[in-house]
Amino acid sequence: MVSDYRCTMSIDPRVALGSLTAALEEHLVAAASRRGDDDPAVEAAFFAVADAFEAYSDALYDAYGEDLPLDLLDSDDDDDDDDDDDDGEDEEDEEGDDEAEE
């Protein structure tokens, strides 16, 4: 029953924004004191930012019906975006080559 209560309870957007800001600050501290490529503190801070961002986005929408102009990407989404970027660059290069030949 507690989990049902939590799902229906909305968070004040100002509280969620404060949590997001704090998570971003913690991420900066972790990144600045990184102890290698796979530092668990940086990874934990990264996920804390993602969670806080999602909570803020949900709270903002629930309170005001407003969406943020940003989205979180999954690692799978990021791979898809890389493929799309490559396609766009090829088209631009081909167009540029056509203009150079004329």
N, C-alpha and C positions, 0 to 999 in steps of 0.2 A: 504494500500500500504506500510506503514512503516513496518508492520510485515513481508511482503514478502522480503523486503530489509534486515532485520535482519537475516532471515533464510539463505540467500545466502551469507551473509558477514561472512568471516572467521576471527577468532581471532588469533593474533600472539601467537604462543606457549609460548614464553617467558613471555608475559603479563599474559596468563592463568596460567603459572607456578607460577608467582609472586602472583596471586590471591589465588592459592591453598596453597602456603606457608603461606600467611597471614591468611587464613581461619584456617589452622592447628594451628597457633600460638594463634588465638582467642579461638579456642576450648580448648587449653591447659590452657589458662587463666580462661575460664569459668569452666572447670573441677576442677582446683585448688581452685576456690572460690565457689564451689558448695554449695547451701543452701538447701539440701535435695535431696531425690531420684528423684523427678519430677521437678527439677529446670528448668524453661523455658529458661534461658540463655544457659544452656548446650544443651538443645534440639535444640534451634535455631542455635547454633554453630555446632552441629552435622550435621544438614541439609545444612548449609553453606559449610561445608567440602565436603559433597556429591555432591552438585551442582558445586563447584569449581573443584572437581575431574573430573566430567563428562565433564565440559567445557575444561579442559586441555586435557583429553583423545581425545575429538573430534578435538581440535585444532592440536594436535600432528599428528593425523591420516590425517586430511585435508592437512596439510603442508608437511608431509614426508611419509605418508602411513605406519606409524609405530603404532603398538598397544602396550599398556602397559601390563605388566605381571600380572596385578591386575584387578579384577572386583568388582563392587559394588554388594552387595547382598540385595535383598528385604527381608522383614521379612518372607515372604512365602518361599523364597529360603533357608533361614537359617533353617527353620523347616525341609525342605527336606534333607538338609545336615546332620542334627542331626540324622535323620533316617538312612542315608547311613553310618554314622560313627558307629552307633550301630550294623549294620549288619556286618561290617568289624571286629569289636571287637569280635563278637560272633564266627566268622569263625576262627580267630586267637586262641581264647580260645579252640575251639574244636580241632584244629590241635595240640595245645600244650598238651591237654589231651590225644590224641592218642599216642603222642610220649612218654608221661610219663607212659602209660600202657604197652608199648612194652618193 
